[in-house]
Each structure stands twice: as structure tokens, then as C-alpha cells.
């Protein structure tokens, strides 16, 4: 069975750089997977990506030997978690986890008994991990990466109890929703003192609980700065954002005559 190198990097407390895939296309996913990211997240929460397309994107990402196919599920429930893991995802990003109970539910849904209640059925996980069904089901609990999103001020206040749940690998900060929950909806100033304090609290809580802190970022400069602060699971923008930014710059350079 293939080793989930992302899980190993997290255990070794090494930084892991990835990106969001917002474009519902295995062709695009395959090209991005060839760039050298440690992980790529197929974003099913905010984009029109079906389970069939997600499965094809996991296949495309798997053409790389160094990029883990991850997925952000639409919401924290067992049905979503079971289906994407059976479809071949190597880990999940669970949105809007605001309490210890919600973190425990996410972990339980992702784990086979006795640690959880994940249903033992067929799926393309055998191909994704290069394993027999028996081998996969006996080792999956140790290989699946579980990321919980800390993206509400309630979650910030409960960060330590959330991130201390056994099985959680990463506490990932979503700045936009976090600022919205703090009465700053539509604002982008992540350097507001209250936001800085909230982010710092999550980072310290993650370090105390022995898990990685992650955060959504837009460019390499931001990633380098957060690496220096101790973040270890860092999102370098998304395929859609990078494409649109590049087109915008190039279109502005066109000299219409």
C-alpha cells in the first residue's frame, strides 16, 4: 500500500505547501499536480464539482508521485466524508468546525471501527492507494489526513479543545469566514489587530496540541512569512485565482489599435 507522504510530513513536523482546485476538471488537476505541490485540495464546498468529477480529479492528481489528493467536503457529515474517501481522496478538509463535538464527528466518520464508524464497502480507494481492500481497511486509519477548518470566532475561542481531538492532523484557518464572524464581512485586512490576535491564538493552540497549523494565502510572499511564524500546512492560492490574475495582467498589456 502506498504511504501517504503528506501524513508522514505532518508527523515529522515539516512544512507542506498546497493549493485549492476550484476548476472542475481532471485535465487541469493533472497539470497542477505536476508542479510539485505536497497536496492539492479539490474544493467541493464552494464550487460545482460533483462526486464523479472529484473522483476523476483524484485520479489525475495521482499521476504525480509527490502530490496527495485531498478534498474539501461541502459540509461536516458522514455521507460526504464516506463518499470522497471511497472515491480515492487521501484526506479531507472539513469546513466550519466550531466545537470539540464537531471535530470528533468528523474524525469518527473518517475512521473505520473501532476508532470510528466509517462503512466498509467497495470503492476506488484500492487503486488510489495501490492496495487490496483488506490492506487498505486495516491501514487507512493511519494514512488518512484530517484537516478541520477554524474559520469562526467561536472556533478560535475553542481552538485548543478542537485541536486536541485525537485524529485531527491540521487546524486550518479560513481568514475570510473568520473575519465575517468577527463583524468584518467583505473586508480583507488580515492585519487588523483583532484578526492577528485570533490567528496567533490558533497557531499557539495547534503547537500546544501537537498538530499543524494551516492557513489560506494568496502568494509566495505571504506563504514565506507564515512559514517563518510556524505554520506548516499552507495554501498557495487556487487554480482559478492564479489563472484570473494572470489573464487580468496580460489583458491589461494588450495594445488595442
N, C-alpha and C positions, 0 to 999 in steps of 0.2 A: 504494500500500500504506500502511495506517495506520502511523504512528510509534508505537512502544511508549514512551509518555511516561515510564513507570517507569524504563526503561533510560536515558533522557535525564536524568532527575532524579539517578540514581545517578552518571552520568558527570559531572554538574555538581556533585556532592558536596552535594546538597541533601537535607534530611530527607524521609523517606517514611513515612507513617502508614497502617497497615492493620489487618486483623483476620482471625481464623480463622473459617471457616464450618464448623460441626460438624453442623448440621441438614441432612439430605439432601433439600433442597427448592429447586427453582429459584424458587419464589414468594418464599421467604424471602430468597434470594440477591439477587433483583431489588430488593426493598425496601431491603436493607442497602446495595446498590450506589448507591442514590440519595442516600445520606447525605453523600457527599463524600470517602470514603477514597481514597487513592492506589492501593491494591491490596487485594485480598481473596484469601485462600488457602482453596481447597476442601480440607479435610483428609481425605484418603483413608487416612491411616495409622492413625488411631485411631477411625474412625467407619465405619458401614455404608453407604458411598457407592460405588455401582457406577460403571463407566465411562460407562454410559448416563446416569445421573443427573448425574455430573460434567460431561458434555458439555452437558446442559441447563442446568446452573448457570453454565457459561462463557457460554452464550448469554444468560442472564438478566443476568449482570454486564455483558455487552457493551452492554446497553441504556443504560448510562451512558457518557458520553464522557470520563470522567476517572478511571475505576477499572480497573486492569489485572487480568484474571482469571488468578490463579495457582493452583497446586495443590501440596499436599504428597503425594508419592507414597508408597505403602506401604513400599517399600524401594529401595535403590540397585541397580537393574538396568535393562538396556536395554529390556526389554519394557515395563515400567511407563512409562519416560520416553518412548518412541516413541508409545505409545498416547495419553497425555494431551496431548502436543504435537500429534499428528494430530487430536485431538478439539477443539483450539482454545485450549489454555492458552497464555498469553503468557510463562510462566516456571514453573520448578519449584523446590520446596524438597525437598532430599534429606536424609533423616534419617540420623543416626549415621554421619557421615563421620569416620573416625578416622585416616586416613593420606593421604599425598600420592597414593598409587596409587588410593585410592578416590575422591578428588576428580578425578583425571584420568579415571577411568572414567565418572563422572557427566557430565563435560564432553564426552567423546568420544561418549557415547550421545545427547547433546542436539544435537550439531553434524553438519551434512552434510559430506561429503568436500569438500576434503582435510583439514579440521580434525578430523573425527570420522567416525563410521560410521553415522549415522542413516539409516535406509532411506528412499528417495524414493518414496513412494506417495501415493495419494489420501487425502483427509481433509477435515474441515470447517474446517481452518485457513484455507482460501481465504476463507470467509465471515467468520471471526473477525477476520482482518486486512484484509479488503476487497481481496484481491489475486488475481491469476491464479496458477496453480500455478507457472509459470515465474518470476514475480516473487517469490513467497514463497520458493521454494527458493534463489533467488540472494541473498536478503537476510536470511533467518531467522537465520543465524549471528550477525548484528549486532543482532538485535532481541530474541532470547530471553534472559530473565533467569535466571541460575543461582545459587541460594542453597544453600550447604552448611551443614548444622547441626553446630555444635560443641557436643556435649552429652554428652561423656565426658571424663574427666580425661586420657585418652590423647590425645584431640584437642586439648585445651588445651596439653599439652606439645609437640604438633607443629603448633601453630596457624600458625606462620609458613610452614612448608613446605606446609601445606594451602592457605592463602590466597594463596600466591604462584603457584598453578597458573593459567596463562593461561585465561581464560574464566570464572573464578569472579567473581561480582559482589558477593556478600554472604557473610559468615561470621555465622551466626545462632545465638545461644546459647539452648539449651533448659535453663533452670535446674533443672527437676525431675529430668531424667535425669542432668544433671551432678552434682547433689548425691547422687543414688543411687550413682553410680560412685565417689563420694568417701566412701562409707560412711554417708551421711545419708539413706537411703531413708525416705520418708514425712515427712521434715522440711521445713519451709517457711521457715526463717530464712535468707533470701538475704543477710543482713548478717553472717553468720558470717565471721570474718576470712579463712579459707581460701577461701571462696566469693568474697568480694570480691577477693582476690588473683587468683583464676583468671579472673574476669570482666575485671578490669583488664588481665591479660596478653593476652586475646583482643582487647580493644579496641586495645591498643598494636600488636599484631601486624597487625591489619587496617589500621590507619593506616600502618604501615610498608610494607605490601604494596599500598597504594593502592586498597583495596576498602572497602566499607561494613561496619560492624559492626552487627549486629541483635540484638534480644533480645525475649523474650516477657514481657509485662507485663499487669497487671490493671486499671489505672485511669489516668486522665489525670494524676494527681499523679506516679505512677511514670514515665509517659512524659515529662513535663516535666523530671523530674530526670535521666533518661537522655539526653535531648536536650542538656542542659547539659554532660553528660560527653563528648559527641561521637558518641553512637550515631546512626545515620542511617536504619535500617530497623527500625521499632518496631511491635510487635504490641499493639494495644489490646484485649486480652481476646478473647472469642469470642462468637458469637451465642447459643450455649447458656448460657454463663456469665452473660452480661448478662440474658438472659431469666429464668433461675432466680433470680438475685439480686433482680431487680425483683419477681418474684412472691412471693418469701420476705418481702420488706419489706411489700408490700401485704397479704399474707395475715395478717401479724402485727398489722396495724392493724384488722382486721375485729373488730367487737364482737359476739360471739355472745350471744344473749339466751335 
